Amino acid sequence: MDRCLDRGVVVWLTGLPGSGKTTLATRAAAVLREKGYRVEVLDGDWVRKTINPDAGFTREERRRHLLRVAWIARLLARNGVIVFCSFVSPYRDVRREVRRIVEEEAPFLEVYVKCPLEECIRRDPKGLYRRALAGEIKHFTGISDPYEEPENPDLVLDTVAVGVEENTRRLVEAVEGLLSPAQSRDSLGDRPR
């Protein structure tokens, strides 16, 4: 049974490359889809490959890239979709801009996916840290570009101290906490039977 929402939610996962953002977004999205919600995941790699292939990695290029994503997420959320946005989004001021854009029409949940740089370097799922440390990648967050930790995130998910399943449960719980009972009516609720 589909659950139609009058308004969705934008869940913005931020953290160092390799911290576990996309893993948690994808798993939480699957859980919510099983519950009947419409859910989309906007992941940094996918958006750069499809919607925003010209996006670079300087501070201003990242800003433009993330603001475009914010507008897309806002559009989806105002149409009843729960949107998980998985982006390094390293700068606090840009994350504040993203929040302002979204909150004009939909609830916004900033999630800090916390993982120490040393652990991200150890994980290095795409080999990017190795290349950045060798000087092959410029403007790489955590190595040659800063990551500004969120000062007051709505939720912190520590991917070293807490396992994937528990972090997924906490993420889903936080999202469902933003959905009002009136929003979560089933799609048959308004139709005569």
N, C-alpha and C positions, 0 to 999 in steps of 0.2 A: 504494500500500500504506500503510495506516495504521500509525503508530508509537504504540503505547500506552505511556504513561508511568505508573508507579506513583504518581508525584508530579510535579506541574508546577513551574514557577518563576514568581515574581512579579518583573517588571522595572519598576521605578519610575523614570520619566523626569521629572526636575525641571528647571526653568529658567524664565527670564523669558517672558512672553507673546510669541509670535512668534519664539522661538528655534529652532523646528524640531522640537519634541518629538513632535507627532502625526504629522508627515511621516515621521520616522524609525521610530516605532512601527508605523505602517501598512505601511511598506515591509518592515521586518524580519518582521512578522507574515506578509506575503504569501510571503516567501522560505521561512519555516519551514512554512507550510501546504503549499507545493509539495513539501517534503520529507516530508510525511505527518503532521506534528504537528497536534494540536488546539490552536488559538490563539484568544485573545480580546483585543480592544483596548478598554480602558475609557478614554475620552477625557473631559476636563473638560466640554466643551460637551454631549456626549451624556448624561452622567450627570446634569448639572444640568437637562436638559430632560426626562428620563424618570424616573430612580430618585429623584432628590433635588431636585425643582423648588422646594422651599422654602428651599434653601440660600442664605445671604447671603454677604457678603464681609468681615465683621468678623473679627478674629483668632479668636474663639471659634466663629463660624459656619463658618469655613474648617476649623478643627480637627475639629468634628463631622462635616462633610462628608467630609473625608479619612479619618477613622477608619471611617466607614461603608464607604467604598470599600475600605479595607484588609481588612475582614471579608469582603466580596464576593470580592475577589481571592484571599484565603486559601482560601475555600470552593472556588473554581474550581481553584486550584493543587493542593489536596489530592485533587482528583478527576482529576488528570493533565493539566490544561490549562496551557499557557504563557500567562501573562497580562501584557500590556503596559499599564501605567497611565500615562497622559500627563496630568500635573497640574502646574500652577505650583508648588504646595506650597511656599510661600515660607519656612516657619519650620523651623529645624533641630530644635527639640524635638518638633514634630509628626511630622517625618520619622522621628525616632528611635522614637516611639510606633508609627508605621506598621510599621517594621521589626520591632519586638518582637512585634506582633500576628501578622505573617506568618511570622516565623521559628520560631514554635512548631510549625508544620506543614509549611513549605515553604522552599526556598532563596529568598533575596531579593537582588536586584541593584539598587543605587542608581546611576542613571546621571545625571550632570550634563550637560545639553545647554547648553553654554557659548556665549554670544553676548553681546557688549557691548550695554548699553542703547541706545547711539546707533544701532547696527545694527538692533535690534528696532524702534526708533522709525522708522527709514528704511523697513523692510519693511512694518510696520503692516498686515498682511493683512486685518484686519477693521475698520480705522479706529478701533480702541479707544484707541490712544495719542493720536491727534488729539483725541478726545473727552475723554480724561482730562486732557490738557494744557490744554484749554479749561475745565476744572472741571466738566464734565458727568457724570463718573463718579467716585464716591467710593471710597476703599480700593482704588485700582488699583495693583497691584504694580509697583514700579520708579518710580512717579511720586508717589503720595500714601501708599503703603504700602511697607515695606521688602521686599527679597528677600535672604535670608541664604544665601549660597553654601554648598554642602556643603563641609565641612572635609576629609573623607576618603571621597569617593565611590568606588564600586567601579570605575567607568568614567567617563571624561570624553570627551565628543564635542564638539569645537569645530566649530561650523557656519559659521564664517567662514574658518578656515584649511584646512578639510578639506571635500571635496564630499560630497553626499548618498550616492552609491554607496559610497564608501569608509567613511563612517560607518555605513551600513547593514551592510556586510560585518563591520566590527568589532563591531557590536551582536549580530549573529547568532552570530558566533564566541564572544563572551562568554557568550551564553545556552547554546549547545551545550556549552561548557566546564563548565557546571553540571549537565549531564545525565550520569548515570553510564551506562556501557555496558549494565548490567543493566536500567536504566530504559527504554532505547531499543529494546526488542525489538519486532519487528513483531507485528501482531495475530494472525497465523497461528501464531506460535511456540509457543503453548500448546495448540493443537488438534491432534488426530490428522489425518493427511492421507490 
